[in-house]
């Protein structure tokens, strides 16, 4: 019987949240846009919008379409970006 494995590194799936976070950081260090976007989205859910904006921008620059969409939501809400007070 086959064990489920990570599609990126082929290691067994992590059993704890800490292992999962460590794997995401390792993938982000290897410039995996999906992992970078996931970290950015986690920062959003923790209301750390400035860091979320950094991660999502990096993922969007690498071509991640969902990161582009998430950035548009941040821009629309004025979260993690400077507000244009002229408008």
C-alpha positions as CSV (number, residue, x, y, z in Angstrom):
1,X,0.0,0.0,0.0
2,X,1.3,3.4,-1.0
3,X,1.8,6.1,1.7
4,X,0.7,9.7,0.8
5,X,3.7,11.8,0.1
6,X,4.4,15.5,-0.4
7,X,4.2,16.2,-4.2
8,X,7.3,18.5,-4.0
9,X,9.8,16.5,-1.9
10,X,8.2,13.0,-2.0
11,X,8.7,12.6,1.8
12,X,5.8,11.3,3.9
13,X,3.2,13.9,4.8
14,X,3.9,15.8,8.1
15,X,2.0,14.6,11.1
16,X,2.0,17.8,13.0
17,X,1.3,21.5,12.3
18,X,4.9,22.3,13.2
19,X,6.3,19.8,10.7
20,X,4.0,21.2,8.1
21,X,5.1,24.8,8.8
22,X,8.8,23.8,8.7
23,X,8.2,22.1,5.3
24,X,6.5,25.2,3.9
25,X,9.4,27.4,5.1
26,X,11.9,25.0,3.4
27,X,9.9,25.1,0.2
28,X,9.7,28.9,0.4
29,X,13.4,29.1,0.8
30,X,13.6,27.1,-2.5
31,X,11.4,29.7,-4.1
32,X,8.2,27.6,-4.4
33,X,5.5,30.2,-5.2
34,X,2.7,28.0,-3.8
35,X,4.5,27.7,-0.4
36,X,5.2,31.5,-0.4
37,X,1.5,32.2,-1.1
38,X,0.4,29.8,1.6
39,X,2.7,31.6,4.1
40,X,1.3,35.0,3.0
41,X,-2.3,33.8,3.4
42,X,-1.5,32.5,6.9
43,X,0.0,35.9,7.7
44,X,-3.3,37.4,6.5
45,X,-5.4,35.2,8.7
46,X,-3.2,36.3,11.6
47,X,-3.8,39.9,10.6
48,X,-0.1,40.5,9.9
49,X,-0.9,42.3,6.7
50,X,2.5,44.0,6.1
51,X,4.3,40.6,6.1
52,X,1.4,39.0,4.1
53,X,1.8,41.7,1.5
54,X,5.6,40.9,1.2
55,X,5.0,37.2,0.7
56,X,2.1,37.6,-1.6
57,X,4.0,40.1,-3.8
58,X,6.9,37.7,-4.1
59,X,4.6,34.8,-5.1
60,X,2.8,37.1,-7.6
61,X,6.1,38.1,-9.1
62,X,6.8,34.4,-9.7
63,X,3.5,34.1,-11.6
64,X,1.1,32.7,-8.9
65,X,-2.4,33.9,-10.0
66,X,-4.0,33.4,-6.6
67,X,-1.3,35.6,-5.1
68,X,-2.3,38.3,-7.6
69,X,-5.9,37.9,-6.5
70,X,-5.0,38.0,-2.8
71,X,-3.0,41.2,-3.4
72,X,-6.0,42.8,-5.0
73,X,-8.0,42.1,-1.9
74,X,-5.3,43.7,0.3
75,X,-5.2,46.7,-2.0
76,X,-8.9,47.1,-2.0
77,X,-9.1,47.0,1.8
78,X,-6.0,49.1,2.2
79,X,-4.4,46.3,4.3
80,X,-0.6,46.2,4.4
81,X,-0.2,49.1,2.0
82,X,-0.1,52.9,2.4
83,X,-3.5,54.5,1.9
84,X,-3.7,57.2,-0.7
85,X,-5.4,60.0,1.2
86,X,-5.9,62.1,-1.9
87,X,-8.6,59.7,-3.1
